[in-house]
């Protein structure tokens, strides 16, 4: 799970009983809309998030309707586990293996070419 996906899940998990619209989510995460909405779509496809369009406001008919997002029951169970997985030992090992420095033999061959 990417850091950006974790940020979106964390924003939704901060107030699990409240529906948040896209602007609220990307203000809380600091992510741009072009990043936030695809993540929300993937989470929705996975069944972790549900969404709904608000009803049009007759007092302000020119304002676009908002789409609200909220964690599903599955998301309420899975999100904390997914976030803990990343911060736990497994997440630490995965990050370490991904960021592991190159073996000395590779470094030596690169520096000897120069």
Secondary structure as GFF3:
##gff-version 3
##sequence-region A 1 114
A	DSSP	alpha_helix	3	14	.	.	.	ID=ss1
A	DSSP	beta_strand	20	21	.	.	.	ID=ss2
A	DSSP	alpha_helix	22	29	.	.	.	ID=ss3
A	DSSP	alpha_helix	33	45	.	.	.	ID=ss4
A	DSSP	beta_strand	49	53	.	.	.	ID=ss5
A	DSSP	three_ten_helix	58	60	.	.	.	ID=ss6
A	DSSP	beta_strand	67	71	.	.	.	ID=ss7
A	DSSP	alpha_helix	73	87	.	.	.	ID=ss8
A	DSSP	alpha_helix	89	98	.	.	.	ID=ss9
A	DSSP	alpha_helix	104	113	.	.	.	ID=ss10
###
